[in-house]
Amino acid sequence: MPAEKANGRTKKRCPICGKPAVAASFPFCSERCRDVDLNRWLSGAYAIPASKTDAEDAE
């Protein structure tokens, strides 16, 4: 998501919807987007794929 420049500073964008972030919910634009992100973390949507190591293969 591209960032906007205002007064020489880069404004951050909400990682969920792309709207400008607000200080009260930074780095999100609203409590709704903050809750959407939390739900994604808790449901495992942001899980990092891993491969088995040699030690796990031996077991």
C-alpha positions as CSV (number, residue, x, y, z in Angstrom):
1,M,0.0,0.0,0.0
2,P,1.5,3.3,-1.0
3,A,2.1,6.0,1.7
4,E,1.0,9.6,1.2
5,K,3.2,12.6,2.0
6,A,1.8,15.4,4.1
7,N,3.9,18.3,5.5
8,G,7.1,16.4,4.5
9,R,6.2,13.4,6.6
10,T,5.0,10.1,5.3
11,K,1.5,9.2,6.4
12,K,0.9,5.5,7.1
13,R,-2.0,3.6,5.6
14,C,-4.2,1.0,7.3
15,P,-2.9,-2.5,6.5
16,I,-6.4,-3.8,6.3
17,C,-8.3,-1.4,4.1
18,G,-5.7,1.2,3.0
19,K,-7.3,4.3,4.5
20,P,-5.1,6.7,6.4
21,A,-4.2,5.5,9.9
22,V,-5.4,7.5,12.9
23,A,-3.4,8.0,16.2
24,A,-6.1,6.4,18.4
25,S,-6.0,3.0,16.5
26,F,-2.5,3.2,15.0
27,P,-1.5,1.6,12.6
28,F,-5.1,1.1,11.7
29,C,-7.8,3.5,10.6
30,S,-10.5,2.3,13.0
31,E,-11.3,-0.1,15.9
32,R,-13.0,-2.3,13.3
33,C,-9.9,-2.8,11.3
34,R,-7.9,-3.4,14.5
35,D,-10.4,-6.1,15.4
36,V,-10.3,-7.6,11.9
37,D,-6.5,-7.9,12.3
38,L,-6.8,-9.4,15.8
39,N,-9.3,-12.0,14.4
40,R,-6.9,-12.9,11.6
41,W,-4.1,-13.5,14.2
42,L,-6.3,-15.6,16.5
43,S,-7.8,-17.7,13.7
44,G,-4.3,-18.6,12.3
45,A,-4.7,-16.7,9.0
46,Y,-1.2,-15.1,9.6
47,A,0.5,-18.5,10.3
48,I,4.0,-18.8,8.9
49,P,4.4,-22.1,7.0
50,A,7.2,-24.3,8.3
51,S,8.8,-27.4,7.0
52,K,9.9,-30.4,9.1
53,T,13.4,-30.4,10.4
54,D,15.7,-33.5,10.2
55,A,15.1,-34.1,13.9
56,E,11.3,-34.2,13.4
57,D,11.7,-36.6,10.4
58,A,13.8,-39.0,12.5
59,E,11.0,-39.4,15.1
